[in-house]
Amino acid sequence: MNAKAPISPNEPRRTNGSDIQPRRMDFQFDPDMPRYWFAGDQFKTILLTALSCTFPEGERFFVRSVRHYQKQITDPDLRERVKGFIGQEAHHGNEHEQFNAFMESKGVPTQKVHDYVHEGMKWIAKKFSPERQLAKTCALEHFTAMLAELMLEEPEFLEGMDERMLPLWLWHAIEESEHKAVAFDVYADQVGSYWVRTSEMALTTVEFIGFTIFHYIQLRQGMDDKRDLRSVGNGLNWLLGRPGWLRRLGRSYAAYYKPSFHPEKKDSRAVRERALARLAEMLDRPELAPR
């Protein structure tokens, strides 16, 4: 996988006055890459692909929910961070559309899931108040931040992933960690209800787990090979048994329900910088390295 260099490779263009800066990537996916690019494993590959199918429309929903309040924000620092958040999320949606198209070419019916998510986001926009939509964004941003920082902190989690695919997931994880507090800070500034925030997290948890399973099934039902039941069993153990990566996130998840919770109470700058240095080396793009 290669990525085009930005307009000025030695001094990337800043788009706002915060530390949250979108990085232009334009990933290209090698057609020779195998369908099951995550350790040759069916379950792991399709699970991450199912998540990716939700990203383009999901990221656009996040942007809309934050943008609804953008003009009302008076804090100058938060206004700049919102600009960075919007820029990063827009790039994430675009890059995962390219990835999803690549997986469609490999016989994985990603468009079907994308269309389903698109309709779901339209329904939420009609039925949920702006406050609830922003609270849902905060909840989902917490999920993505937890998963992103797991990828950055635990190299074993990504062990066996094809080196041509790894930069996409590293880049996305880095930027999700960078802007993990933006939607939360907009919510605190503009809404602030503890009940709405935590009740929406409880609802979103059920939805997140249920729809991830459903989208995995949607993808598998449209494929031309048999389900690898051993892969499914090993994958469930990978998530919930040993090493049990999802089980390890329990404390971070529960912290969201504390009245004093804030995403930046967990300082992840060091792991982001290590990952940025690795990404810069993998892509031969020194401008991506931390300064």
C-alpha positions in Angstrom: 0.0 0.0 0.0 1.3 3.4 -0.9 0.1 6.9 -0.1 0.5 10.1 -2.0 2.6 12.7 -0.3 0.8 16.0 0.7 1.3 19.1 -1.3 4.3 20.1 0.8 6.0 16.9 2.1 8.3 18.8 4.5 5.6 21.1 6.0 2.1 19.6 5.9 -0.6 22.2 5.5 -2.4 23.2 8.7 -6.2 23.4 8.4 -6.9 24.9 11.9 -5.3 26.3 15.0 -5.3 23.1 17.1 -3.1 20.0 17.3 -5.8 18.0 15.6 -4.7 18.1 11.9 -6.1 15.9 9.1 -3.5 13.9 7.3 -4.1 13.3 3.6 -3.4 9.6 2.8 -5.1 8.3 -0.4 -4.3 4.7 0.3 -4.0 2.3 -2.6 -4.8 -1.4 -2.1 -2.8 -4.0 -3.8 -5.1 -6.2 -5.9 -2.8 -9.2 -5.1 -3.6 -8.9 -1.4 -5.6 -11.9 -0.2 -9.2 -11.7 0.8 -8.4 -12.6 4.3 -5.6 -10.1 5.0 -5.7 -10.3 8.8 -3.5 -13.3 9.6 -5.2 -15.3 6.9 -8.1 -15.5 9.3 -11.7 -15.3 8.1 -13.3 -14.1 11.3 -10.8 -11.3 12.1 -10.9 -10.0 8.6 -14.6 -10.0 8.2 -15.1 -8.5 11.7 -12.9 -5.5 10.9 -14.5 -5.2 7.5 -18.0 -5.1 9.1 -16.8 -2.2 11.3 -15.3 -0.5 8.2 -18.6 -0.8 6.4 -20.2 1.4 9.1 -17.4 4.1 9.0 -18.3 6.2 6.0 -21.9 6.9 7.0 -21.1 6.8 10.7 -18.3 9.4 10.4 -20.7 11.7 8.5 -23.3 11.3 11.2 -20.7 12.3 13.8 -19.8 15.4 11.8 -23.4 16.4 11.4 -24.2 16.0 15.1 -21.2 18.2 16.1 -21.7 20.7 13.3 -25.2 21.3 14.5 -23.7 23.1 17.5 -20.6 24.6 15.8 -21.8 28.2 15.5 -22.9 28.3 19.1 -19.5 27.4 20.5 -17.7 30.5 21.9 -14.5 28.9 23.3 -11.9 29.6 20.6 -9.8 26.5 21.3 -12.8 24.2 21.1 -13.9 25.9 17.8 -10.5 25.1 16.3 -10.5 21.5 17.6 -14.0 21.0 16.0 -12.5 22.0 12.7 -9.8 19.4 13.1 -12.4 16.8 14.1 -14.5 17.5 11.1 -11.5 17.3 8.8 -10.2 14.0 10.2 -13.6 12.3 10.2 -14.2 13.4 6.6 -10.9 11.8 5.5 -11.7 8.6 7.5 -15.0 8.2 5.6 -13.3 8.7 2.2 -10.5 6.2 2.9 -12.8 3.5 4.3 -15.0 3.9 1.2 -11.9 3.0 -0.8 -11.2 0.1 1.5 -14.8 -1.1 1.3 -14.7 -1.0 -2.5 -11.5 -3.1 -2.4 -13.2 -5.7 -0.3 -16.2 -5.7 -2.6 -13.8 -6.5 -5.4 -12.7 -9.5 -3.3 -16.2 -10.9 -3.1 -17.2 -9.4 0.2 -20.6 -7.6 -0.1 -19.7 -4.4 1.6 -22.1 -2.1 -0.4 -25.1 -4.0 1.1 -24.0 -3.1 4.6 -23.1 0.5 3.6 -26.6 1.0 2.2 -28.2 -0.5 5.4 -26.2 1.8 7.6 -27.1 4.8 5.4 -30.8 4.2 5.9 -30.2 3.7 9.6 -28.5 7.0 9.9 -31.4 8.7 8.1 -33.8 7.2 10.5 -31.8 8.4 13.5 -31.6 11.9 12.1 -35.4 12.0 11.9 -36.3 10.4 15.2 -33.6 11.6 17.6 -33.2 15.1 19.0 -29.9 16.9 18.3 -29.0 16.4 21.9 -29.5 12.6 21.6 -27.6 12.5 18.3 -24.6 14.3 19.9 -24.8 12.0 22.9 -24.8 9.0 20.5 -21.7 10.4 18.8 -20.0 10.8 22.2 -20.8 7.1 23.0 -19.5 5.8 19.6 -16.5 8.0 19.8 -15.7 6.4 23.2 -16.0 2.9 21.6 -13.7 3.9 18.7 -11.2 5.5 21.0 -11.0 2.4 23.2 -10.5 0.2 20.2 -8.1 2.6 18.6 -5.9 2.9 21.7 -6.0 -0.9 22.1 -4.5 -1.2 18.6 -1.8 1.4 19.5 -1.0 0.1 22.9 -1.0 -3.7 22.2 1.0 -4.6 19.0 -0.1 -8.2 19.6 -3.7 -7.2 18.7 -2.7 -6.5 15.1 -0.2 -9.4 14.9 -0.4 -11.2 11.5 -2.1 -8.3 9.6 -0.8 -7.9 6.1 1.8 -5.2 6.1 0.1 -3.6 3.1 -3.1 -3.2 5.1 -1.7 -2.2 8.5 -1.1 1.6 7.7 -4.8 2.2 7.1 -5.7 0.9 10.6 -2.8 2.5 12.3 -3.6 5.9 10.8 -7.2 5.7 11.7 -6.5 4.6 15.2 -4.0 7.5 15.7 -6.5 10.1 14.6 -9.4 8.6 16.6 -7.2 8.9 19.7 -6.2 12.4 18.8 -9.8 13.8 18.6 -11.4 11.5 21.2 -12.5 14.4 23.4 -13.9 16.8 20.8 -17.5 15.6 20.6 -17.5 15.1 24.3 -16.4 18.7 24.9 -19.0 20.0 22.5 -21.6 18.0 24.4 -20.4 19.3 27.8 -20.4 22.9 26.5 -23.8 22.7 24.7 -25.9 20.1 26.4 -24.3 18.8 29.6 -27.0 16.4 30.8 -25.5 13.4 32.6 -28.7 11.4 32.2 -28.8 11.9 28.4 -25.1 11.0 28.0 -25.2 7.8 30.1 -28.6 6.5 29.0 -27.5 7.0 25.4 -24.3 5.1 26.0 -26.4 2.2 27.5 -28.6 2.1 24.4 -25.7 2.5 22.0 -23.8 -0.4 23.6 -26.7 -2.7 22.8 -26.9 -1.3 19.3 -23.1 -1.5 18.7 -22.8 -5.1 19.7 -26.0 -6.2 18.0 -25.4 -4.4 14.7 -21.7 -5.5 14.6 -22.9 -9.1 14.8 -25.6 -8.5 12.3 -23.3 -6.8 9.8 -20.8 -9.7 10.1 -23.6 -12.1 9.3 -24.7 -9.9 6.3 -21.2 -10.1 4.9 -20.8 -13.8 5.4 -24.2 -14.6 3.8 -23.2 -12.9 0.6 -19.9 -14.6 0.2 -19.0 -17.6 -2.0 -17.0 -19.7 0.5 -18.0 -21.7 3.6 -17.9 -20.2 7.0 -14.8 -21.3 8.9 -16.3 -22.3 12.2 -12.9 -22.9 13.8 -12.0 -19.3 12.9 -15.2 -18.1 14.5 -14.5 -20.1 17.7 -10.9 -18.9 17.8 -12.1 -15.3 17.1 -14.6 -15.3 20.0 -11.8 -16.6 22.3 -9.5 -13.8 20.9 -12.2 -11.2 21.8 -13.6 -12.6 25.1 -11.4 -15.5 26.3 -7.7 -15.4 26.1 -6.2 -12.9 25.4 -9.8 -11.5 25.5 -9.1 -8.1 24.0 -12.7 -6.8 24.4 -12.9 -8.1 28.0 -9.8 -6.0 28.8 -11.7 -2.9 27.9 -14.3 -3.3 30.7 -12.7 -0.8 33.0 -12.4 1.9 30.3 -15.9 1.3 29.2 -17.3 1.5 32.7 -15.5 4.8 33.4 -17.8 6.5 30.9 -20.6 6.3 33.4 -18.8 8.3 36.1 -20.0 11.9 36.4 -16.4 13.0 36.4 -15.5 11.1 33.2 -13.4 12.9 30.5 -11.7 11.2 27.6 -8.4 13.0 28.1 -8.0 11.7 31.6 -6.2 8.9 29.8 -3.1 10.5 28.3 -2.3 8.5 25.1 0.2 11.0 23.5 3.1 8.7 23.9 1.5 5.7 22.2 0.3 8.0 19.4 3.8 9.3 18.8 5.3 5.8 18.6 2.6 4.8 16.1 3.1 7.9 14.1 6.9 7.2 13.9 6.1 3.6 12.8 3.6 4.8 10.2 6.0 7.4 8.8 8.7 4.7 8.4 6.3 2.2 6.8 5.0 4.7 4.2 8.4 6.5 3.8 6.7 9.8 4.7 8.9 11.6 7.2 6.4 14.4 7.5 4.0 12.1 9.3 6.5 11.5 12.1 5.9 13.4 15.4 7.8 16.7 15.8 
